[in-house]
Amino acid sequence: MGKLAGKVALITGGTSGIGLATAMLFKQEGARILVTGRDEKTLAQAEQSLGEGTVAIKSDAGNLADVARLIDTVKDRFGSLDVLVLNAGLANARPFEAIDEAFFDKMIGVDFKGPFFTIQKALPLFSPGASVVLVTTIVANIGYAQMSTYSAAKAALGSLARSLSAELVGRGIRFNSISPGSIDTPIFAKMGVPPEMLQRIIEQVKTTIPMRRLGEASEIAKAILFLASADSSFILGEEIAVDGGMTNVHP
């Protein structure tokens, strides 16, 4: 029997990268899966890859009307929710002086406001022993140039996990975070960096990782599974870095 047998799991941003790898692993472990994304093509591909019984929903993590419809769909289809993985996010880089209100609002909306209200609206659906896993980033703890908005939003997300752990522990819901380092996913290509610079940046990033390689999405998925399952039943308000040693190891 799988570690998530019979469980209902919602994974935002579940059509590629870490989200899709997590959905595939959860499916292998017996969960019934809902994934979200913004692109109809990748949603269809993810639904096909994940197989029968998967629900793929077009939903913008930063749009509260979409969030409300998403939770209504979970309620209508399954009635309850056992695992929520808040993975959808934007990681756009921009110099501090060039950040305008529209850019700021979009980043905060997707990376913090959306997850905040997704949890709030999902509260009535959580079953006893439910697990919420928030995907943050090591960039929230290590200063990187041109990443101020992203870093601040993800730092707020990690703080939210600890605050809600204290406030909602009596309901039997566990909140924990995964803090990925540099992972080989499509998010690199979505950061707004010119393609000709991207490979140079990736090679430079590798030199800062003690293990001298990018992580794989499947490696993050395994850590998320740990926090989502009963294997981590006595872990609450924790943030686990999965980063090849970038945060804590300095050779």
VOBA-1610 file (N, C-alpha, C; in pm, whole numbers, padded with zeros to 5 digits, always signed):
BEGIN
Met+00085-00120+00000Met+00000+00000+00000Met+00088+00124+00000Gly+00053+00223-00082Gly+00133+00345-00093Gly+00119+00434+00028Lys+00213+00527+00042Lys+00215+00617+00157Lys+00098+00716+00156Leu+00036+00735+00040Leu-00077+00827+00030Leu-00202+00756-00021Ala-00211+00629+00005Ala-00324+00550-00045Ala-00457+00608+00001Gly-00544+00636-00096Gly-00677+00689-00067Gly-00682+00836-00034Lys-00568+00904-00031Lys-00563+01046+00002Lys-00596+01131-00120Val-00652+01249-00094Val-00676+01348-00199Val-00571+01456-00188Ala-00499+01482-00296Ala-00390+01579-00295Ala-00409+01682-00404Leu-00399+01808-00366Leu-00403+01920-00460Leu-00264+01980-00470Ile-00213+01990-00592Ile-00079+02044-00617Ile-00093+02162-00712Thr-00067+02282-00664Thr-00073+02398-00753Thr+00056+02405-00833Gly+00045+02454-00956Gly+00163+02455-01043Gly+00211+02313-01069Gly+00116+02224-01097Gly+00149+02082-01106Gly+00167+02028-01246Thr+00190+02115-01344Thr+00198+02068-01482Thr+00339+02057-01536Ser+00439+02099-01459Ser+00577+02088-01505Ser+00669+02092-01385Gly+00796+02061-01408Gly+00898+02076-01306Gly+00867+02004-01176Ile+00889+02074-01065Ile+00870+02016-00932Ile+00726+01971-00912Gly+00630+02051-00956Gly+00490+02017-00936Gly+00450+01889-01005Leu+00491+01872-01131Leu+00457+01751-01205Leu+00528+01630-01147Ala+00655+01646-01111Ala+00728+01535-01049Ala+00663+01491-00920Thr+00613+01589-00843Thr+00544+01557-00718Thr+00413+01486-00744Ala+00338+01534-00842Ala+00211+01469-00876Ala+00233+01325-00920Met+00336+01301-00999Met+00363+01165-01047Met+00401+01073-00931Leu+00481+01124-00838Leu+00521+01044-00722Leu+00400+01018-00631Phe+00319+01120-00610Phe+00199+01103-00527Phe+00106+00997-00588Lys+00092+01001-00719Lys+00006+00905-00788Lys+00058+00763-00766Gln+00190+00747-00774Gln+00251+00616-00749Gln+00224+00568-00607Glu+00211+00664-00516Glu+00188+00630-00375Glu+00040+00620-00339Gly-00046+00622-00440Gly-00186+00592-00418Gly-00280+00709-00402Ala-00231+00832-00420Ala-00316+00949-00401Ala-00405+00974-00523Arg-00518+01038-00496Arg-00602+01093-00603Arg-00558+01238-00621Ile-00530+01277-00745Ile-00454+01398-00772Ile-00538+01505-00842Leu-00522+01629-00794Leu-00566+01747-00868Leu-00444+01834-00890Val-00425+01881-01012Val-00315+01972-01041Val-00369+02097-01107Thr-00300+02207-01087Thr-00339+02332-01153Thr-00227+02383-01242Gly-00265+02466-01335Gly-00171+02534-01423Gly-00244+02642-01499Arg-00170+02724-01572Arg-00233+02833-01646Arg-00241+02807-01795Asp-00165+02709-01844Asp-00158+02682-01987Asp-00237+02556-02022Glu-00333+02570-02111Glu-00421+02458-02143Glu-00345+02341-02204Lys-00242+02369-02283Lys-00165+02263-02347Lys-00091+02179-02244Thr-00020+02247-02151Thr+00054+02171-02050Thr-00041+02103-01952Leu-00158+02161-01928Leu-00257+02095-01844Leu-00301+01963-01907Ala-00329+01965-02036Ala-00371+01844-02106Ala-00260+01740-02106Gln-00136+01784-02126Gln-00023+01692-02125Gln-00004+01629-01988Ala-00018+01712-01883Ala-00003+01661-01747Ala-00113+01560-01714Glu-00235+01591-01754Glu-00347+01502-01726Glu-00326+01368-01794Gln-00274+01371-01917Gln-00247+01248-01990Gln-00134+01170-01924Ser-00028+01240-01883Ser+00086+01174-01819Ser+00049+01110-01686Leu-00037+01177-01611Leu-00073+01129-01478Leu-00179+01020-01482Gly-00254+01013-01590Gly-00344+00901-01609Gly-00482+00919-01552Glu-00558+00813-01562Glu-00700+00813-01525Glu-00721+00858-01381Gly-00824+00938-01362Gly-00858+00983-01227Gly-00797+01115-01188Thr-00702+01163-01266Thr-00639+01292-01238Thr-00730+01405-01284Val-00737+01509-01204Val-00814+01628-01239Val-00716+01743-01263Ala-00715+01797-01382Ala-00629+01909-01417Ala-00716+02034-01436Ile-00685+02139-01361Ile-00770+02257-01356Ile-00691+02381-01397Lys-00746+02457-01492Lys-00684+02583-01528Lys-00712+02684-01418Ser-00606+02736-01358Ser-00622+02826-01244Ser-00496+02909-01228Asp-00515+03039-01212Asp-00405+03133-01188Asp-00390+03149-01037Ala-00273+03112-00984Ala-00251+03113-00839Ala-00268+03251-00778Gly-00252+03356-00858Gly-00263+03491-00806Gly-00399+03554-00823Asn-00493+03480-00880Asn-00628+03531-00906Asn-00723+03471-00803Leu-00777+03552-00713Leu-00857+03498-00604Leu-00989+03439-00651Ala-01042+03487-00762Ala-01162+03425-00818Ala-01131+03283-00866Asp-01014+03266-00929Asp-00971+03133-00970Asp-00949+03043-00850Val-00891+03099-00745Val-00866+03021-00622Val-00999+02971-00565Ala-01099+03057-00560Ala-01230+03018-00506Ala-01291+02907-00591Arg-01282+02919-00723Arg-01336+02815-00811Arg-01261+02684-00794Leu-01131+02694-00774Leu-01049+02575-00754Leu-01095+02497-00630Ile-01111+02567-00520Ile-01151+02500-00396Ile-01293+02445-00408Asp-01379+02516-00479Asp-01514+02464-00504Asp-01508+02334-00584Thr-01416+02327-00679Thr-01400+02205-00758Thr-01353+02089-00672Val-01257+02116-00583Val-01210+02012-00490Val-01327+01961-00407Lys-01408+02052-00356Lys-01522+02014-00273Lys-01622+01931-00352Asp-01653+01975-00473Asp-01752+01905-00555Asp-01705+01766-00597Arg-01577+01755-00633Arg-01524+01628-00683Arg-01494+01528-00571Phe-01439+01578-00458Phe-01387+01486-00357Phe-01443+01509-00216Gly-01493+01627-00188Gly-01554+01654-00059Gly-01459+01689+00053Ser-01333+01647+00042Ser-01234+01676+00145Ser-01096+01681+00082Leu-00998+01723+00161Leu-00862+01739+00112Leu-00765+01692+00219Asp-00672+01605+00180Asp-00573+01550+00274Asp-00436+01614+00262Val-00399+01654+00140Val-00266+01712+00116Val-00280+01831+00022Leu-00219+01941+00061Leu-00214+02060-00024Leu-00067+02098-00042Val-00022+02099-00166Val+00114+02141-00198Val+00106+02271-00276Leu+00156+02377-00216Leu+00152+02510-00277Leu+00284+02534-00348Asn+00284+02497-00475Asn+00407+02499-00554Asn+00409+02607-00662Ala+00292+02653-00707Ala+00287+02753-00814Ala+00363+02878-00772Gly+00441+02932-00864Gly+00515+03052-00829Gly+00580+03117-00950Leu+00619+03243-00932Leu+00694+03318-01031Leu+00831+03350-00973Ala+00934+03345-01057Ala+01070+03375-01010Ala+01137+03475-01104Asn+01065+03579-01139Asn+01119+03678-01232Asn+01221+03769-01166Ala+01330+03791-01236Ala+01436+03880-01186Ala+01417+04020-01243Arg+01445+04122-01161Arg+01439+04259-01209Arg+01520+04349-01115Pro+01599+04441-01170Pro+01673+04534-01084Pro+01578+04611-00993Phe+01621+04637-00871Phe+01536+04702-00771Phe+01478+04833-00824Glu+01560+04915-00890Glu+01513+05045-00938Glu+01408+05033-01048Ala+01403+04918-01113Ala+01311+04900-01226Ala+01179+04835-01186Ile+01163+04802-01059Ile+01040+04736-01015Ile+00928+04839-01003Asp+00820+04815-01075Asp+00703+04903-01064Asp+00592+04832-00989Glu+00483+04901-00967Glu+00376+04845-00885Glu+00314+04723-00952Ala+00302+04725-01084Ala+00241+04612-01154Ala+00324+04485-01137Phe+00456+04499-01152Phe+00546+04385-01134Phe+00538+04334-00991Phe+00545+04427-00895Phe+00539+04392-00753Phe+00410+04318-00720Asp+00297+04372-00764Asp+00168+04311-00732Asp+00154+04172-00793Lys+00206+04155-00915Lys+00197+04023-00980Lys+00279+03920-00904Met+00402+03956-00868Met+00489+03863-00796Met+00432+03828-00659Ile+00392+03928-00584Ile+00336+03903-00451Ile+00205+03826-00461Gly+00127+03857-00563Gly-00001+03790-00581Gly+00014+03640-00601Val+00107+03600-00688Val+00126+03458-00718Val+00204+03387-00607Asp+00309+03452-00557Asp+00400+03384-00465Asp+00358+03391-00318Phe+00269+03485-00282Phe+00227+03490-00143Phe+00076+03504-00124Lys+00015+03605-00186Lys-00128+03626-00164Lys-00210+03505-00206Gly-00182+03451-00323Gly-00256+03335-00372Gly-00247+03216-00277Pro-00126+03173-00238Pro-00115+03063-00142Pro-00187+03092-00010Phe-00175+03216+00039Phe-00239+03255+00165Phe-00389+03226+00160Phe-00454+03275+00055Phe-00599+03260+00046Phe-00641+03121+00000Thr-00553+03049-00069Thr-00584+02910-00102Thr-00597+02828+00026Ile-00504+02849+00120Ile-00512+02779+00248Ile-00639+02819+00322Gln-00667+02949+00326Gln-00784+02997+00399Gln-00913+02935+00346Lys-00927+02935+00213Lys-01050+02884+00153Lys-01059+02731+00164Ala-00942+02665+00172Ala-00941+02518+00182Ala-00964+02468+00324Leu-00957+02555+00424Leu-00965+02512+00563Leu-01084+02421+00593Pro-01204+02454+00546Pro-01318+02367+00579Pro-01308+02227+00520Leu-01220+02208+00420Leu-01211+02079+00352Leu-01105+01987+00412Phe-01013+02041+00492Phe-00902+01960+00541Phe-00951+01849+00633Ser-00905+01728+00605Ser-00938+01614+00690Ser-00845+01611+00811Pro-00881+01540+00918Pro-00790+01527+01033Pro-00657+01467+00989Gly-00548+01529+01033Gly-00416+01483+00994Gly-00369+01534+00860Ala-00440+01632+00805Ala-00401+01688+00675Ala-00264+01752+00682Ser-00198+01756+00566Ser-00064+01815+00557Ser-00062+01921+00448Val-00006+02038+00481Val+00014+02145+00384Val+00164+02166+00368Val+00211+02159+00245Val+00353+02179+00216Val+00368+02303+00129Leu+00440+02401+00177Leu+00462+02525+00104Leu+00602+02521+00042Val+00610+02545-00087Val+00738+02542-00157Val+00795+02684-00158Thr+00904+02702-00085Thr+00967+02833-00075Thr+01093+02833-00164Thr+01204+02882-00114Thr+01329+02884-00191Thr+01443+02926-00099Ile+01562+02878-00130Ile+01678+02922-00051Ile+01709+03070-00077Val+01656+03125-00185Val+01679+03266-00216Val+01615+03356-00109Ala+01520+03300-00034Ala+01460+03377+00076Ala+01557+03393+00193Asn+01661+03311+00197Asn+01757+03313+00307Asn+01897+03354+00265Ile+01921+03361+00135Ile+02051+03402+00081Ile+02025+03517-00015Gly+02090+03630+00005Gly+02064+03745-00080Gly+02114+03727-00222Tyr+02027+03747-00319Tyr+02063+03743-00460Tyr+02021+03873-00526Ala+02108+03930-00605Ala+02077+04054-00675Ala+01959+04034-00770Gln+01877+04135-00782Gln+01763+04142-00874Gln+01650+04045-00839Met+01654+03987-00720Met+01550+03892-00679Met+01475+03940-00555Ser+01473+04072-00533Ser+01419+04124-00407Ser+01271+04090-00387Thr+01190+04105-00490Thr+01046+04081-00475Thr+01018+03933-00455Tyr+01079+03851-00535Tyr+01064+03705-00524Tyr+01110+03658-00386Ser+01226+03704-00343Ser+01281+03662-00214Ser+01189+03701-00100Ala+01138+03824-00104Ala+01050+03872+00003Ala+00920+03792+00008Ala+00863+03762-00109Ala+00738+03687-00113Ala+00757+03546-00059Lys+00866+03482-00097Lys+00890+03345-00051Lys+00927+03342+00098Ala+00996+03446+00146Ala+01024+03454+00289Ala+00893+03466+00367Ala+00800+03543+00314Ala+00668+03556+00377Ala+00596+03422+00379Leu+00612+03344+00274Leu+00546+03214+00266Leu+00601+03119+00374Gly+00733+03119+00393Gly+00792+03037+00497Gly+00746+03079+00635Ser+00736+03210+00656Ser+00687+03262+00783Ser+00542+03221+00806Leu+00463+03222+00700Leu+00322+03182+00710Leu+00309+03038+00758Ala+00395+02951+00710Ala+00389+02811+00753Ala+00409+02798+00903Arg+00500+02877+00958Arg+00524+02871+01103Arg+00408+02933+01180Ser+00356+03045+01132Ser+00244+03111+01201Ser+00120+03023+01203Leu+00088+02963+01088Leu-00030+02878+01082Leu-00012+02749+01160Ser+00112+02702+01171Ser+00140+02585+01255Ser+00097+02613+01398Ala+00128+02733+01446Ala+00092+02770+01583Ala-00058+02791+01597Glu-00118+02855+01498Glu-00259+02893+01509Glu-00356+02778+01487Leu-00317+02683+01400Leu-00412+02580+01358Leu-00374+02439+01401Val-00274+02427+01487Val-00231+02293+01528Val-00345+02217+01595Gly-00435+02288+01661Gly-00548+02223+01727Gly-00644+02156+01630Arg-00638+02193+01503Arg-00726+02131+01403Arg-00663+02006+01342Gly-00542+01974+01385Gly-00477+01854+01334Gly-00416+01871+01196Ile-00390+01995+01155Ile-00329+02022+01024Ile-00182+02055+01045Arg-00096+01990+00969Arg+00048+02020+00978Arg+00090+02110+00861Phe+00167+02214+00893Phe+00223+02304+00792Phe+00375+02293+00797Asn+00436+02267+00682Asn+00581+02264+00671Asn+00622+02318+00534Ser+00749+02350+00520Ser+00798+02408+00395Ser+00915+02328+00340Ile+00925+02329+00209Ile+01042+02278+00137Ile+01110+02398+00072Ser+01241+02409+00092Ser+01318+02521+00037Ser+01415+02468-00068Pro+01373+02465-00195Pro+01462+02413-00300Pro+01577+02509-00330Gly+01688+02449-00367Gly+01798+02527-00420Gly+01783+02540-00571Ser+01893+02533-00642Ser+01891+02546-00788Ser+01853+02411-00849Ile+01736+02405-00908Ile+01680+02280-00958Ile+01665+02289-01110Asp+01693+02181-01177Asp+01685+02176-01323Asp+01539+02162-01366Thr+01471+02277-01375Thr+01331+02280-01415Thr+01312+02395-01515Pro+01195+02402-01579Pro+01169+02511-01675Pro+01169+02650-01613Ile+01169+02661-01479Ile+01162+02793-01417Ile+01284+02879-01454Phe+01398+02816-01481Phe+01516+02893-01522Phe+01485+02975-01648Ala+01418+02911-01742Ala+01388+02977-01869Ala+01280+03083-01854Lys+01207+03083-01741Lys+01098+03178-01720Lys+01140+03299-01637Met+01267+03311-01608Met+01313+03418-01519Met+01338+03550-01591Gly+01315+03552-01720Gly+01332+03676-01795Gly+01475+03702-01837Val+01561+03601-01826Val+01701+03615-01864Val+01715+03581-02013Pro+01787+03661-02091Pro+01807+03630-02233Pro+01866+03490-02251Pro+01817+03416-02351Pro+01861+03276-02370Pro+02012+03261-02382Glu+02076+03359-02446Glu+02222+03346-02466Glu+02298+03356-02334Met+02235+03414-02233Met+02301+03426-02103Met+02268+03309-02010Leu+02159+03237-02041Leu+02106+03140-01947Leu+02205+03029-01914Gln+02268+02970-02016Gln+02360+02860-01990Gln+02481+02905-01910Arg+02529+03026-01938Arg+02642+03079-01860Arg+02604+03096-01714Ile+02482+03143-01692Ile+02435+03161-01555Ile+02425+03026-01485Ile+02370+02926-01553Ile+02355+02793-01493Ile+02491+02735-01455Glu+02588+02748-01545Glu+02722+02697-01515Glu+02784+02771-01397Gln+02759+02900-01389Gln+02810+02977-01275Gln+02742+02934-01146Val+02612+02909-01154Val+02538+02865-01035Val+02594+02733-00983Lys+02628+02642-01072Lys+02682+02512-01031Lys+02807+02527-00946Thr+02887+02629-00973Thr+03010+02648-00896Thr+02982+02690-00753Thr+02861+02738-00725Thr+02825+02781-00589Thr+02759+02669-00508Ile+02734+02556-00573Ile+02668+02444-00506Ile+02774+02345-00462Pro+02784+02314-00334Pro+02885+02220-00288Pro+02884+02086-00363Met+02769+02038-00405Met+02761+01912-00478Met+02787+01929-00627Arg+02808+02054-00671Arg+02851+02088-00807Arg+02756+02040-00916Arg+02628+02041-00888Arg+02528+02009-00990Arg+02396+02072-00950Leu+02306+02084-01049Leu+02169+02124-01018Leu+02094+02005-00959Gly+01994+02035-00877Gly+01908+01929-00827Gly+01808+01887-00933Glu+01748+01771-00912Glu+01644+01721-01001Glu+01507+01742-00937Ala+01408+01765-01019Ala+01272+01784-00967Ala+01227+01665-00884Ser+01268+01545-00923Ser+01230+01424-00850Ser+01287+01423-00709Glu+01400+01489-00688Glu+01460+01495-00555Glu+01379+01585-00462Ile+01324+01692-00517Ile+01235+01777-00439Ile+01105+01705-00411Ala+01054+01632-00511Ala+00928+01559-00495Ala+00936+01459-00380Lys+01050+01394-00365Lys+01065+01295-00257Lys+01060+01363-00121Ala+01117+01482-00111Ala+01112+01556+00015Ala+00970+01603+00045Ile+00898+01645-00058Ile+00759+01686-00040Ile+00674+01567+00004Leu+00697+01450-00056Leu+00625+01330-00016Leu+00648+01301+00132Phe+00771+01316+00178Phe+00802+01293+00319Phe+00716+01382+00409Leu+00708+01510+00375Leu+00629+01603+00458Leu+00479+01582+00442Ala+00438+01530+00327Ala+00295+01508+00303Ala+00243+01382+00370Ser+00331+01287+00398Ser+00289+01157+00447Ser+00306+01145+00598Ala+00261+01032+00650Ala+00273+01005+00793Ala+00417+00984+00837Asp+00509+00971+00743Asp+00651+00958+00779Asp+00699+01079+00859Ser+00635+01193+00840Ser+00676+01317+00908Ser+00572+01360+01012Ser+00504+01265+01073Ser+00390+01295+01158Ser+00422+01381+01280Phe+00548+01388+01321Phe+00586+01470+01437Phe+00669+01591+01396Ile+00656+01631+01271Ile+00727+01748+01220Ile+00624+01857+01191Leu+00646+01975+01248Leu+00551+02086+01238Leu+00626+02218+01230Gly+00589+02302+01134Gly+00649+02435+01123Gly+00794+02433+01079Glu+00835+02326+01013Glu+00975+02310+00973Glu+00995+02354+00829Glu+01115+02399+00799Glu+01153+02429+00660Glu+01277+02348+00627Ile+01265+02260+00529Ile+01373+02171+00492Ile+01437+02221+00363Ala+01565+02249+00369Ala+01639+02291+00249Ala+01683+02168+00170Val+01650+02166+00042Val+01693+02060-00048Val+01773+02130-00157Asp+01902+02149-00131Asp+01979+02247-00211Asp+02123+02208-00239Gly+02156+02080-00220Gly+02293+02038-00247Gly+02396+02102-00155Gly+02349+02157-00043Gly+02440+02216+00056Gly+02460+02365+00044Met+02388+02431-00047Met+02412+02574-00070Met+02392+02660+00055Thr+02289+02627+00134Thr+02257+02711+00248Thr+02355+02695+00364Asn+02394+02571+00391Asn+02467+02542+00515Asn+02609+02493+00498Val+02649+02457+00377Val+02781+02399+00356Val+02864+02492+00268His+02981+02530+00317His+03067+02623+00243His+03208+02568+00237Pro+03236+02482+00137Pro+03368+02420+00126Pro+03478+02525+00109
//
